[in-house]
């Protein structure tokens, strides 16, 4: 799954700012966090890979499927989240 790096960070920042759960990570630290979390997936070294769209001047994370991302997050945090059964329609911020 390709996700535009800045759009993902902006969505994270907005959610983290609204949660009042400390200070949101800056963009470089957020990228490191994604890499660290996804390295937990099945013990494999799955991590976000960046892809550049030279015509649009944007960078994208190439992420594994959502179920793998969720499993990796649970392992990384040492918790078991109750993830939604159905995905809501989602419009990333641009």
Buried (B, 14 or more C-beta within 10 A) or exposed (E): EEBBBBBBBBBBBEEBEEEEEEEBBEBEEBBEEBBEBBBBBEEEEBBBEEEEEEEEEEEBBEBBEEEBBEBBBBBBEEEEEEEEEEEEEEEEEE
